[in-house]
Amino acid sequence: MHAKPHLMRQRNRKLIGTVALLVLVIFWALFGMLVAQGRVVELPGYAQIFVFLFLGMVWVLPAGFLIRWMARKDA
């Protein structure tokens, strides 16, 4: 007989995911500040808007995957 593989419980996924989300947000904020202090200030206003919109929205993709993983029900 094959043993059922040990799956991570939702409670553990939520703990790990919460820590990962905090790390992601802190890292992304620091990265955004680093980029903003670089050559972005030399760009024209319309280009700055696009850069800041991009930086403000891109972190949502990995956060969405993390939240979906955290919300999975136990098997």
N, C-alpha and C positions, 0 to 999 in steps of 0.2 A: 504494500500500500504506500502511496505517496503522501507524505505529510504536507499539510497546508502551510504555505510559506508564511512566516511571521510578518504581518503587515503593521505599519505604524498606525497607532490609534489617532483619532481625530484630535483628541486633547493634546497629544504630543505635537502633531502637525501645527496646531494653532500656536503653541508656545514657540516652536522653531520659526514659523512664519512671521509671528509678531516681531521677534528679534531681527529676522532678516529684513522685514519692512523698515524697521527703525534704522538699521545699518544702511539700507538702500537710500532712504530719504536723507540721512545725514551726508552720505557720500555724494549724492546727487546735488545737494545744496552747495557743498564745498566745491564740487566740480563746476557748477554753474557760476559761482563767484569767481573761480579761477578764469573761466572763459570770459566772463563779463569784464574782468580787469585787463584782459589781453587786448587784442586788436578790435574787439567789438565796438569799443567807444570811438574808434576811428571811422567806422562805417556810417553811411548815410542813415538817417532816421528810419526809413522804411525797411532797410536791411536789418537794423537793430531789432525792430519789431518781430521780423521773421525768426531771427536767432533766438530771441527770448521766448517766443511762442513755441518754437521747437524744443528748447530746453525745458520749458514748463510742462510740455505734454509727453515727452518721450518716456519719462519715468513711469507713466501710467501702464505701459505695456508689461514690464516685468512685475509690477505690483499686481496687475490683474491676474497674471498667471499664478502668482503666489497666493492670492486670495482664493482663486478657484481651487488650488491644491489644498489649502487649509479647510475649505468648506466641504470637501468630499466626505461622504458618510463612511462609517466603518463598514467593512465587508461582512 
